[in-house]
Amino acid sequence: MDFRWNEWNTHHVAVHGVTPHEAEDVVRQARRPWPLHRGDDKWLVWGPGSGDRIVQVVFVIDEDDSIYIIHARPLTRREKKRYRRGQE
């Protein structure tokens, strides 16, 4: 799996306290039902990040099949509950 990073998306995920490595790990470790297609060629995945936090990552797949992450952030408390219920 190849990821494409530039100044914009590196900065954008950093604003939310997520590193490129952490965002990539969430995408690589995605298990059903993830990733979910969200229209406009966007994909959404929730998964384990660093420590005990759960991270949301939104990405697109470029024409060369590389993954371009456009958004990443830790889940809210409510989202974490929903995620954990789905893992049981």
Secondary structure as the mmCIF struct_conf table of DSSP 4:
data_model
#
loop_
_struct_conf.conf_type_id
_struct_conf.id
_struct_conf.beg_label_comp_id
_struct_conf.beg_label_asym_id
_struct_conf.beg_label_seq_id
_struct_conf.end_label_comp_id
_struct_conf.end_label_asym_id
_struct_conf.end_label_seq_id
STRN STRN1 PHE A 3 PHE A 3
HELX_RH_AL_P HELX_RH_AL_P1 GLU A 7 VAL A 15
TURN_TY1_P TURN_TY1_P1 HIS A 16 GLY A 17
HELX_RH_AL_P HELX_RH_AL_P2 PRO A 20 ARG A 28
TURN_TY1_P TURN_TY1_P2 GLN A 29 GLN A 29
TURN_TY1_P TURN_TY1_P3 ARG A 32 PRO A 33
HELX_LH_PP_P HELX_LH_PP_P1 TRP A 34 TRP A 34
BEND BEND1 PRO A 35 PRO A 35
STRN STRN2 LEU A 36 HIS A 37
BEND BEND2 GLY A 39 GLY A 39
TURN_TY1_P TURN_TY1_P4 ASP A 40 ASP A 41
STRN STRN3 LYS A 42 PRO A 48
BEND BEND3 SER A 50 SER A 50
TURN_TY1_P TURN_TY1_P5 GLY A 51 ASP A 52
STRN STRN4 ILE A 54 ILE A 61
TURN_TY1_P TURN_TY1_P6 GLU A 63 ASP A 64
BEND BEND4 ASP A 65 ASP A 65
STRN STRN5 ILE A 67 PRO A 74
HELX_LH_PP_P HELX_LH_PP_P2 LEU A 75 THR A 76
HELX_RH_AL_P HELX_RH_AL_P3 ARG A 77 GLN A 87
#
